[in-house]
Amino acid sequence: MKPLGTRQQAGEQRQSMVRSAAGELFRTRGFDATSVRDIAAAAGVSVGTVALAGDKATLFLDVMEENAFALVGGALKRLSGEPVGTTTLAAEIWGVFEPSLTRIADNPELTRAYLIAYLRTDGTHANSAGQIDAICAGLAARCVKHSGGEPGLPEALLVASAIYAVFFSATFALAVGVGSAGEGLRDLITAQTRPFERSGTSAGVSS
């Protein structure tokens, strides 16, 4: 009999395999064309193991959110480790979100399926407030780093929250074919970050 810690690690590894397989199948086949049996076969586990993650819609929501936050969060983490240089704050923040918008523009059907699945849940799907808070905190910290202000500046957090809210709206606008790839977000970033740009730096995404 395996020790409890070993069994737990094995279970977590299987669930990681399930999420990885599910993400790839959802990306290549779409939500409707992917079955729980397909996911189990791709992950090399039983249907029951897949079911531990919830039904297909819940697994889809979890995988989509996990991938989305990993893309934005990863870009923000890399940015946070870089010194402030000649690049404008607006250009830096646009660089955090642009890869996600490009991915959505390349495969809008997947985001539409996510929106439908999310709206069909009855509020039981775990919200992602913690990840959003972390992203907004990271954006605010970058604003402060450029301006030389005090850490935790409330104005910086308000700007970061506004930018993230418009990014969230832009993802669904792209998915339903409304607007270009984040044009409104680009303009908002330029306007909102202007007070935090270093003196002598031309504000704007294209600088």
Buried (B, 14 or more C-beta within 10 A) or exposed (E): EEEEEEEEEEEEEBBEBBBBBBBBBBBEEBBEEBBBEBBBBBBEBEEEBBBEBBEBBBBBBBBBBBBBBEBBBEBBEEBEEEEBEEBBBBBBBBBBBBEBBEBBBEBBEBBBBBBEBBEEEEEEBEEBEEBBEBBBBBBBBBBBBBBEBEEEBEBBBEBBBBBBEBBEBBBBBBBEEEEEBBEBBBBBBBBBBBBBBBEEBEBBBEB
